[in-house]
Amino acid sequence: MNQHEPHRSCFYLTLWSTGVEFEEIMETKLPICTVGYPLDGNDVLLGKKASTEKAVKRKINGFWLGFGGDFEPEDETLRKSFARELFDETALQVKPDDVVVVAKVLIKDEKGDRLWLYYTLCKCARKIPTPNREFDEFRWFPRDALPEKILGADILILPKIFTGEKLEGYIQYNADMNVVDYKLTTVTSVSEALP
């Protein structure tokens, strides 16, 4: 498998036709995404998600989030992916070499495995981006005083990665975006090899 191809999993579809069973292997791909958090001293930059159609559908509008999105093959690395997304969403520039991958998490919901999410951190000059279509507001928060309205995964992961832990595991959400199950294991390093 090429390093840029998304994770693949297989499942069997059983068809019944006049009492005869047929099996067909169907291949599914999980997207790979990055999310990152610019740091300045003890503070972290977050953006308040705007009420775009996509954000409303995903029930994340109004939440304070990190920055990121889909990994694209031309990004070549997870670090470049985050640097590109940070620039796209905030106009802040960071060097990919200054980005650290600190967590690899499989995101699940009631329908099953949804995506691989890689958490990243980077040092960044303290600037406040201009609000845009994706984010209504940007604000620097002390790492130990995050806003109340953040995603369940971030509640579990951010305090750990802000203190230097590296994590791998999974988080499962229900339809209302509440965490219903998770397993996060501290590791010595996070593999940047794509699943």
C-alpha positions in Angstrom: 0.0 0.0 0.0 1.3 3.5 -0.9 1.9 5.6 2.2 -0.6 8.2 0.9 -3.5 5.8 0.5 -6.1 5.9 3.3 -6.6 3.0 5.7 -8.5 0.2 4.2 -10.7 -2.4 5.8 -12.8 -5.1 4.4 -16.2 -6.5 5.2 -18.3 -9.2 3.7 -21.7 -8.5 2.2 -23.9 -11.6 2.2 -26.6 -11.7 -0.5 -29.4 -14.2 -0.4 -31.0 -15.2 -3.7 -33.3 -18.2 -4.0 -31.6 -19.9 -1.0 -28.1 -19.6 -2.4 -25.6 -17.5 -0.4 -23.1 -15.2 -2.3 -20.3 -13.3 -0.7 -18.6 -10.2 -2.1 -15.6 -8.5 -0.5 -16.2 -4.8 -0.4 -13.4 -2.5 0.4 -13.8 0.7 2.4 -11.4 3.5 3.1 -11.1 5.7 6.2 -10.1 9.3 5.7 -7.0 10.6 7.4 -7.2 14.0 9.1 -4.9 16.3 11.1 -5.9 18.7 13.8 -3.4 20.9 15.5 -2.9 23.5 18.2 -0.6 26.5 17.9 1.1 27.2 21.1 2.7 30.4 22.5 4.2 29.9 26.0 1.4 28.5 28.2 -1.3 29.6 25.8 -3.1 27.7 22.9 -4.9 29.3 20.0 -8.5 28.0 19.3 -11.1 29.0 16.8 -14.9 29.2 17.5 -16.5 27.2 14.6 -18.9 29.2 12.5 -22.4 27.9 11.6 -21.5 26.6 8.2 -23.8 24.0 6.7 -21.1 21.3 7.2 -20.5 22.4 10.9 -24.2 22.4 11.7 -24.6 18.9 10.1 -21.6 17.6 12.2 -23.0 19.5 15.3 -19.7 21.3 15.9 -20.8 24.9 15.3 -20.1 27.2 18.2 -17.4 24.8 19.6 -13.8 26.0 20.2 -11.6 23.9 18.0 -8.0 23.4 16.8 -7.2 23.7 13.2 -7.0 21.0 10.6 -8.7 18.9 8.0 -8.2 16.1 5.4 -4.8 14.8 4.7 -4.1 15.2 0.9 -1.5 13.1 -0.9 0.3 16.2 -2.2 0.9 17.1 1.5 3.4 14.2 1.6 3.5 14.2 5.5 1.2 14.8 8.4 3.2 17.8 9.4 2.8 19.4 6.0 -0.9 18.7 6.1 -1.3 20.5 9.4 0.8 23.5 8.2 -1.3 23.8 5.1 -4.6 23.6 7.0 -3.4 26.1 9.6 -2.6 28.6 6.9 -5.8 27.9 5.0 -7.9 28.5 8.2 -6.0 31.2 10.0 -3.3 32.7 7.5 -0.7 31.7 10.2 2.4 30.2 8.8 4.5 27.5 10.5 7.3 25.3 9.2 6.4 21.6 8.9 9.6 20.8 10.8 8.3 22.8 13.8 5.1 20.6 13.9 5.1 17.6 16.3 2.7 14.7 15.9 1.5 13.8 19.5 -1.5 11.5 19.1 -3.1 9.1 16.7 -6.8 8.4 17.3 -9.4 6.3 15.5 -12.7 8.2 15.6 -15.8 6.0 15.7 -19.5 6.6 15.9 -22.7 4.5 16.0 -22.0 3.4 12.4 -18.5 2.2 13.0 -15.0 3.5 12.2 -15.1 6.9 10.6 -11.6 8.4 10.3 -8.0 8.5 11.6 -7.2 11.7 13.4 -3.7 12.8 14.1 -3.2 15.5 16.8 -0.3 17.9 16.3 1.3 20.8 18.3 3.5 23.7 17.1 5.0 26.8 18.4 3.5 29.9 16.8 3.9 33.7 17.0 1.1 35.1 19.1 -1.2 36.7 16.5 -5.0 36.8 16.4 -6.3 35.8 12.9 -9.2 37.6 11.3 -12.5 35.8 11.6 -13.5 34.0 8.4 -16.1 31.7 6.9 -14.8 28.8 9.0 -14.4 30.5 12.3 -16.4 33.3 13.9 -13.7 34.2 16.5 -10.1 33.3 17.5 -8.7 33.5 21.0 -5.6 32.5 22.9 -6.5 30.5 26.0 -4.2 29.4 28.9 -3.7 25.6 28.4 -5.0 24.9 31.9 -8.1 27.1 31.4 -9.8 25.9 28.2 -13.3 27.0 27.3 -16.2 24.8 28.3 -17.5 24.3 24.8 -14.9 22.0 23.3 -15.4 18.5 21.8 -15.4 15.4 24.0 -12.2 14.1 22.4 -10.4 17.3 23.1 -11.5 17.2 26.8 -9.8 13.8 27.0 -6.7 14.5 24.9 -5.6 18.1 25.2 -4.7 18.1 28.9 -2.5 15.0 28.3 -0.7 16.3 25.2 -0.2 19.7 26.7 1.8 18.1 29.5 4.0 16.1 27.0 2.2 12.8 26.8 1.9 11.0 23.4 -1.2 9.0 22.8 -2.7 6.3 20.6 -6.2 4.8 20.8 -9.8 5.4 19.8 -12.8 7.6 20.8 -16.4 6.7 20.0 -19.1 9.4 19.7 -22.9 8.9 19.6 -25.2 10.8 17.2 -25.2 13.8 19.6 -21.4 14.1 19.6 -21.0 12.8 23.1 -18.2 10.5 23.9 -19.6 7.1 24.8 -16.4 5.0 24.8 -12.7 5.5 24.5 -9.3 4.0 25.1 -6.2 6.2 25.1 -2.8 4.6 25.7 0.3 6.6 26.5 3.1 5.7 24.1 6.8 6.8 23.8 6.3 8.0 20.3 3.5 8.3 17.7 4.1 6.6 14.4 3.7 9.0 11.5 3.4 6.1 9.1 -0.1 6.3 7.6 -2.5 3.4 8.3 
